[in-house]
Structure formats: C-alpha cells, structure tokens
Amino acid sequence: MHPQNKEQLAALKAVAKALKVTFETDKNSPYDPAFVAKILAGEKAKNDGEKGLRVDVENLWK
C-alpha cells in the first residue's frame, strides 16, 4: 500500500494492528530529503495558487 500522507499511514497501521497482521514500513527513500522537501514545497505553492518561476521563451536561446 502507498499512503499519501501521515494520516493514511496511521490508519493503515491501526487496521493492521487490529487484525494482528504484521507489516513493515520502508523509510529508506532513494531521494535526498532536501530535494523531496523542495518538490513538496513547489507542489504546495502551486496548489495554493502562487505564481512560480516565469521564463521568457522569446529570449530563452539568446
């Protein structure tokens, strides 16, 4: 299973414990935590309606 947030992870853990099912969580990510934080911050900014980096495509190759 791939929970999308900590709330979903907690719910899945509770269900597994209630059913007496063993489980393990993979905390080892192949990505640098600083990189992941930047990506998540950018997604949050986009979802909050903030403007991102604008590139002038007319002068991109000059």
trRosetta pair geometry for C-beta under 8 A, 3 or more apart (Angstrom, degrees):
i j d omega theta_ij theta_ji phi_ij phi_ji
1 12 5.9 -171 99 -136 152 150
3 6 7.9 97 127 -96 131 12
3 8 3.5 175 -154 106 108 110
3 9 4.2 -172 70 -64 158 67
3 11 7.8 151 -117 50 134 93
3 12 5.8 -132 -60 -4 126 136
4 8 5.6 68 40 18 68 152
5 8 5.4 99 55 11 68 99
5 9 7.2 -126 105 -4 38 93
6 9 5.4 -55 -148 38 37 116
6 10 6.2 40 154 -22 68 103
7 10 5.9 -53 -150 34 29 111
7 11 6.6 28 152 -18 62 106
8 11 5.6 -54 -149 36 34 113
8 12 6.3 33 154 -18 66 105
9 12 5.8 -55 -148 37 31 110
9 13 6.3 31 154 -19 65 106
9 25 7.4 52 -159 -116 119 136
10 13 5.7 -54 -148 36 31 112
10 14 6.4 33 153 -22 64 106
11 14 5.7 -53 -149 34 31 113
11 15 6.5 30 154 -18 64 104
12 15 5.8 -52 -147 36 33 110
12 16 6.3 31 154 -18 65 107
12 23 7.8 -172 140 -178 98 170
13 16 5.8 -56 -147 38 31 111
13 17 6.2 29 156 -17 66 107
13 23 7.1 -145 -116 73 65 142
14 17 5.9 -56 -146 38 29 109
14 18 6.2 30 155 -21 64 108
15 18 5.7 -55 -147 36 30 112
15 19 6.3 13 159 -4 65 111
16 19 6.1 -66 -146 47 28 100
16 21 4.5 -95 -156 70 77 102
16 22 7.7 -22 172 127 115 3
16 23 4.6 -17 -176 -15 161 136
17 20 7.3 26 -174 -80 34 37
17 21 7.8 -89 -56 45 20 69
29 33 7.4 112 62 -76 128 70
29 36 6.9 21 126 -57 157 149
31 35 5.5 -116 175 79 100 120
31 36 5.1 108 115 -56 127 103
32 35 4.2 83 69 4 96 109
32 36 7.0 -170 88 -8 49 83
33 36 5.5 -52 -144 37 36 113
33 37 6.3 41 155 -24 66 104
34 37 5.7 -52 -150 33 31 114
34 38 6.7 33 151 -20 63 103
35 38 5.8 -54 -153 33 33 111
35 39 6.5 31 152 -17 66 105
36 39 5.7 -55 -149 37 33 111
36 40 6.2 29 155 -16 67 108
37 40 5.9 -56 -144 40 29 109
37 41 6.2 32 155 -21 64 107
38 41 5.7 -54 -146 36 29 112
38 42 6.4 30 154 -19 63 106
39 42 5.8 -56 -152 35 30 112
39 43 6.5 29 152 -17 64 105
40 43 5.7 -51 -147 36 34 111
40 44 6.3 35 154 -20 65 105
41 44 5.7 -54 -148 36 31 112
41 45 6.3 34 153 -21 64 106
42 45 5.6 -52 -146 35 31 112
42 46 6.4 32 154 -19 64 105
42 52 7.2 52 -154 -116 94 122
43 46 5.7 -54 -148 36 32 112
43 47 6.2 27 155 -15 66 108
44 47 5.8 -58 -146 41 30 108
44 48 6.1 25 155 -16 65 111
45 48 5.8 -61 -145 41 28 108
45 50 4.2 -64 -175 56 87 129
45 52 6.8 114 115 -83 123 86
46 49 7.9 55 174 -61 29 17
46 50 7.0 -79 -73 55 26 79
46 52 6.6 -2 -85 -50 87 121
51 54 7.1 -13 166 -44 112 105
55 60 6.4 50 159 -95 110 105
56 59 4.7 14 111 38 117 100
56 60 6.7 -168 95 -55 60 71
57 60 5.1 -13 -145 -28 42 125
59 62 4.8 -57 -159 26 71 123
